[in-house]
Amino acid sequence: MSHIHPDPTIQTDPSAKRRRLRERLQAPGLIVAPGIFDMISAKFADRMGFDTLYMTGYGTVASYLGLPDAGLASYTDMVNRVTAFAGGTNTPLIADGDTGYGGLLNVAHTVRGYEAAGATGIQLEDQEFPKKCGHTPGRRVIPIEDMVRKIRVAAEARTDPDFLIVARTDARTTHGLDEALRRAQAYSDAGADILFVESPETRDEMAKIASTFAKPTLINVVEGGRTPVLDKETLTQMGFKMAIYPTAAFLAVGQTLQNIYQTLKESGDTTQIPDQLYPFEDFSRLMGFEAVWDFDRRHADES
């Protein structure tokens, strides 16, 4: 799929983005990754100077399809979003790949598709299909041997060695922390680059996860979820290398939309809320209209 980039500052070389994130993983300090879920959130986050962005499956499915994150989005749905997000931003992008959308052949196809779409890395999880959001009940995991094979296939399928494989286990909630740690180690041995033990429930569990493995560990910060929400300094001291914040932005947007629409319904106008609105001209510039205006000026005589 081709993309037009009115903004000439957008650099679309995915290899360069992958090298940047690989190098950042070797440097000290916690990598903070904001969740993006549509092109507006991607544009805002991209200009903030983050080391990486995180394409949240929950938020992307909600914004793109208006459906719950319960295995209802297809590979085609999601790779379409990866292509748009990666092609429209300068920041490296780690993208949620759910369970790989099927068996081993599907996993290989998904990894190659996400890589070709411009992602910097893919997150794969060991849930049964259809999967569920990691902070909701009723999640079941596949046998550890099956997920090990998936991670091996994912590592073999990538063509760029800097393309990252994030291996997530959802075993903690149903099978306990020890089983989750055992799985994460097995996925590390199979070739995963970053280890993601989903939904620990106490600070002690979080600290144990962060200190157990030689490879980088990721913590999922979900406001209102099962895991304690801790400050950056504490997460760093525990030993986590990356913290993703998939929900904060779309929860904030949801609250703002409710407030704006409720005000409009009750008053019939927007005269009372100008201080709650992002400036229209600034928003137009964020979306790349300056390049359109410049194009129109340069070709005005031809018209």
Secondary structure as UniProt FT lines:
FT   TURN            8..9
FT   HELIX           14..26
FT   STRAND          31..36
FT   HELIX           39..46
FT   TURN            47..49
FT   STRAND          53..55
FT   HELIX           57..65
FT   HELIX           75..87
FT   STRAND          93..96
FT   TURN            98..99
FT   HELIX           104..116
FT   TURN            117..118
FT   STRAND          121..125
FT   TURN            134..135
FT   HELIX           144..157
FT   TURN            161..162
FT   STRAND          164..169
FT   HELIX           171..175
FT   HELIX           177..190
FT   STRAND          194..197
FT   HELIX           203..212
FT   STRAND          217..220
FT   TURN            223..224
FT   HELIX           232..238
FT   STRAND          242..245
FT   HELIX           248..267
FT   TURN            271..272
FT   HELIX           274..276
FT   HELIX           280..286
FT   TURN            287..288
FT   HELIX           289..298
FT   TURN            299..302
//
